[in-house]
Amino acid sequence: MAAIQVVRSEWTKIRSVASTVWTLSLAVVVTVALGMLISALSKNEFDNMSAKDRLSFDPTFISFAGMTLGQLAMIVFGVLVVSNEYSTGMIRTSLAAVPQRGAFLFSKIAVATGLALAVGMVTSFVAFFLGQAMLGPHRTSIGDPHVLRAVIGGGIYMTLIAVFSMGVAAMLRSPMLSLGILMPFFFLISNILGNVSATKKVGRYLPDQAGSKIMQVVPRIDDDTPYGPWGGLGIMALWVVAALAGGYVLLKRRDA
């Protein structure tokens, strides 16, 4: 099959599966709604904050508070896009139609990445503007220094989370196994490693912690992270490349 035909085929598969549409919709709703709630609570608590907390108050980053849960939906989307065909047995038909396994995998990932990027960007901008509306007098503007970078970075961050999940799913093939590893990794292990003093220096090189740096505008006073926003996004991108490379190698070597 020609490359364009493969891409069209993958696009048809993705949009015809209800679960992928629902997970992307959920990513938008959860991220925006939770961001608005946290922003409103932050506005009410601002007067009670210590002087140190006020100095590091980051209205842009607060509006992205919902991404903690929104990325959950992006992980599910990334896993389902790749592993659905394994769980249904359709992978044999797909690989028979597209014998070039590299073309098959990367066409699937390219289509899903484009969709995740579109949803991620919309989510990030909507979460920012509605979050700032909730912050009232403590809000910032899209034209302020580094704010636009953070908002665009938020969309890229959500996309990379999804693509990383696609790479892991390509390696593991099972949706349950993939989610069983990714969920604890991002929501438990990463938080523990990042908040315990003995492991903090290791935790900040994990994909979510490094990547989220792109969404920060106001640095924390006691932040000694050795990389900046783009450096953090670069570290996250390396994780994504490693996951995709692993998925490609294993797809080439294993039977369907």
C-alpha positions as CSV (number, residue, x, y, z in Angstrom):
1,M,0.0,0.0,0.0
2,A,1.1,3.5,-0.7
3,A,2.0,5.7,2.2
4,I,-1.0,8.0,1.8
5,Q,-3.3,5.0,1.6
6,V,-1.8,3.6,4.9
7,V,-2.3,7.0,6.6
8,R,-5.9,7.2,5.4
9,S,-6.6,3.7,6.6
10,E,-5.2,4.6,10.1
11,W,-7.3,7.7,10.2
12,T,-10.4,5.7,9.4
13,K,-9.6,3.2,12.2
14,I,-9.0,5.9,14.8
15,R,-12.1,8.0,14.1
16,S,-14.3,4.9,13.9
17,V,-13.5,3.7,17.4
18,A,-15.7,5.3,19.9
19,S,-13.3,4.9,22.8
20,T,-10.6,7.1,21.2
21,V,-13.1,9.9,20.6
22,W,-14.4,9.7,24.2
23,T,-10.9,9.7,25.8
24,L,-9.9,12.8,23.8
25,S,-13.1,14.5,24.8
26,L,-12.5,13.6,28.4
27,A,-9.0,15.0,28.2
28,V,-10.4,18.4,27.2
29,V,-13.2,18.5,29.8
30,V,-11.2,17.3,32.8
31,T,-8.2,19.5,32.1
32,V,-10.3,22.7,31.6
33,A,-12.8,22.0,34.4
34,L,-10.2,21.1,37.0
35,G,-8.0,24.0,35.9
36,M,-10.9,26.4,36.4
37,L,-11.7,25.0,39.8
38,I,-8.1,25.2,41.1
39,S,-7.7,28.7,39.7
40,A,-10.9,29.9,41.5
41,L,-9.7,28.3,44.7
42,S,-6.2,29.9,44.3
43,K,-7.9,33.3,43.8
44,N,-9.8,32.9,47.1
45,E,-6.7,31.7,49.0
46,F,-4.2,34.3,47.6
47,D,-4.6,36.7,50.5
48,N,-3.8,33.9,53.0
49,M,-0.6,32.9,51.2
50,S,2.8,33.5,52.7
51,A,5.1,36.1,51.2
52,K,7.3,33.3,49.8
53,D,4.3,31.6,48.1
54,R,3.1,34.9,46.6
55,L,6.6,35.5,45.1
56,S,6.4,32.2,43.3
57,F,2.7,32.4,42.4
58,D,2.4,31.3,38.8
59,P,-1.0,32.1,37.4
60,T,-0.2,30.4,34.1
61,F,0.9,27.1,35.6
62,I,-2.1,27.2,38.0
63,S,-4.5,27.2,35.0
64,F,-2.9,24.0,33.8
65,A,-3.5,22.2,37.2
66,G,-6.1,20.0,35.4
67,M,-3.5,18.4,33.2
68,T,-2.6,16.1,36.1
69,L,-5.8,14.3,35.4
70,G,-6.2,15.3,31.7
71,Q,-3.0,13.4,30.9
72,L,-4.7,10.3,32.2
73,A,-7.1,10.4,29.3
74,M,-4.2,11.1,26.9
75,I,-2.4,8.0,28.2
76,V,-5.5,5.9,27.6
77,F,-5.9,7.3,24.1
78,G,-2.3,6.6,23.2
79,V,-2.5,3.0,24.5
80,L,-5.8,2.2,22.8
81,V,-4.7,3.6,19.4
82,V,-1.9,1.1,19.3
83,S,-3.1,-1.9,21.3
84,N,-6.7,-2.1,20.2
85,E,-5.8,-4.2,17.2
86,Y,-3.8,-6.6,19.3
87,S,-6.7,-7.2,21.7
88,T,-9.2,-7.7,18.9
89,G,-6.9,-9.8,16.7
90,M,-7.1,-7.3,13.8
91,I,-3.4,-6.8,13.9
92,R,-2.9,-9.9,11.6
93,T,-5.2,-8.4,9.0
94,S,-3.5,-5.0,9.2
95,L,0.0,-6.5,8.9
96,A,-1.1,-8.6,6.0
97,A,-2.3,-5.5,4.2
98,V,0.8,-3.5,5.2
99,P,3.8,-5.9,5.3
100,Q,6.2,-3.0,5.9
101,R,5.9,-2.9,9.7
102,G,7.7,0.3,10.1
103,A,5.4,2.1,7.7
104,F,2.4,0.5,9.5
105,L,3.5,1.6,13.0
106,F,4.6,5.1,12.1
107,S,1.6,5.9,9.9
108,K,-0.6,4.9,12.9
109,I,1.5,7.0,15.3
110,A,1.7,10.0,12.9
111,V,-2.1,10.2,12.5
112,A,-2.7,9.7,16.3
113,T,0.0,12.3,17.1
114,G,-1.6,14.9,14.7
115,L,-5.0,14.3,16.4
116,A,-3.4,14.5,19.9
117,L,-1.6,17.7,19.0
118,A,-4.8,19.4,17.8
119,V,-6.7,18.4,20.9
120,G,-3.8,19.3,23.2
121,M,-3.4,22.8,21.7
122,V,-7.1,23.5,22.0
123,T,-7.2,22.2,25.5
124,S,-4.1,24.2,26.6
125,F,-5.4,27.5,25.2
126,V,-9.0,27.0,26.6
127,A,-7.6,26.0,30.0
128,F,-5.4,29.1,30.1
129,F,-8.0,31.6,29.1
130,L,-10.7,30.2,31.4
131,G,-8.3,29.7,34.2
132,Q,-7.2,33.3,34.0
133,A,-10.8,34.4,34.1
134,M,-11.2,32.5,37.3
135,L,-8.1,34.2,38.8
136,G,-9.5,37.6,38.5
137,P,-7.0,40.3,39.6
138,H,-4.2,37.8,39.9
139,R,-4.4,36.7,36.3
140,T,-1.7,37.1,33.7
141,S,-2.0,37.9,29.9
142,I,-1.0,35.8,26.9
143,G,1.2,38.7,25.8
144,D,3.2,38.7,29.0
145,P,6.8,37.4,28.8
146,H,7.1,33.6,28.4
147,V,3.3,33.0,28.8
148,L,2.7,32.1,25.1
149,R,5.6,29.7,25.3
150,A,4.0,28.0,28.3
151,V,0.6,27.7,26.7
152,I,1.9,26.3,23.5
153,G,4.2,24.0,25.6
154,G,1.1,22.7,27.4
155,G,-0.3,21.4,24.1
156,I,3.0,19.9,23.2
157,Y,3.3,18.3,26.7
158,M,-0.1,16.6,26.3
159,T,0.8,15.3,22.9
160,L,4.1,13.9,24.0
161,I,2.4,12.1,26.9
162,A,0.1,10.4,24.3
163,V,3.0,9.5,22.0
164,F,5.1,8.1,24.8
165,S,2.1,5.9,25.7
166,M,1.9,4.7,22.1
167,G,5.5,3.6,22.2
168,V,5.0,1.7,25.4
169,A,1.8,0.1,24.0
170,A,3.7,-0.9,20.9
171,M,6.3,-2.7,23.1
172,L,3.8,-4.4,25.4
173,R,0.9,-4.9,23.0
174,S,-1.6,-5.5,25.8
175,P,-3.8,-2.6,26.7
176,M,-4.3,-3.8,30.3
177,L,-0.5,-4.4,30.8
178,S,0.3,-1.0,29.2
179,L,-2.2,0.9,31.4
180,G,-1.2,-1.2,34.4
181,I,2.4,0.1,34.0
182,L,1.8,3.7,32.8
183,M,-0.8,4.7,35.4
184,P,1.3,3.9,38.5
185,F,4.4,5.2,36.7
186,F,2.9,8.7,36.2
187,F,0.5,9.0,39.2
188,L,2.5,7.2,41.9
189,I,6.1,6.4,41.2
190,S,6.9,9.8,39.5
191,N,5.3,11.8,42.3
192,I,7.1,9.8,45.0
193,L,10.5,10.1,43.3
194,G,10.0,13.8,42.7
195,N,8.9,14.7,46.2
196,V,11.2,12.6,48.4
197,S,14.5,14.4,49.0
198,A,16.7,11.3,48.5
199,T,15.3,10.6,45.0
200,K,14.4,14.2,43.9
201,K,17.4,14.5,41.6
202,V,16.3,11.3,39.8
203,G,12.6,12.1,39.7
204,R,13.1,15.4,37.9
205,Y,14.4,13.5,34.8
206,L,11.3,11.5,34.4
207,P,9.2,12.4,31.3
208,D,6.3,14.1,33.1
209,Q,8.3,16.1,35.6
210,A,10.8,17.3,33.0
211,G,8.2,18.1,30.4
212,S,5.9,20.0,32.7
213,K,8.8,22.6,33.1
214,I,7.7,24.1,29.8
215,M,4.4,25.2,31.3
216,Q,6.1,27.2,34.2
217,V,6.5,30.9,33.8
218,V,7.4,32.0,37.4
219,P,10.3,29.8,38.8
220,R,10.0,28.6,42.4
221,I,12.3,30.4,44.8
222,D,14.1,27.2,46.0
223,D,14.2,25.5,42.5
224,D,17.6,24.1,41.7
225,T,16.6,22.2,38.6
226,P,19.6,22.1,36.3
227,Y,17.6,22.6,33.1
228,G,15.1,25.2,31.8
229,P,11.7,24.9,30.1
230,W,13.0,23.8,26.7
231,G,15.6,21.6,28.3
232,G,12.9,19.8,30.2
233,L,10.8,19.4,27.0
234,G,13.9,18.0,25.3
235,I,14.4,15.4,28.1
236,M,10.7,14.4,27.7
237,A,11.2,14.1,23.9
238,L,14.1,11.7,24.4
239,W,11.9,9.5,26.5
240,V,9.3,9.5,23.7
241,V,11.9,8.7,21.0
242,A,13.2,5.8,23.2
243,A,9.7,4.4,23.6
244,L,9.0,4.6,19.9
245,A,12.3,3.0,19.0
246,G,11.6,0.2,21.4
247,G,8.1,-0.3,19.9
248,Y,9.5,-0.4,16.4
249,V,12.3,-2.9,17.2
250,L,9.9,-5.3,18.9
251,L,7.3,-5.0,16.2
252,K,9.9,-5.9,13.6
253,R,11.1,-8.9,15.6
254,R,7.9,-10.5,16.9
255,D,5.1,-12.3,15.2
256,A,1.7,-10.7,15.2
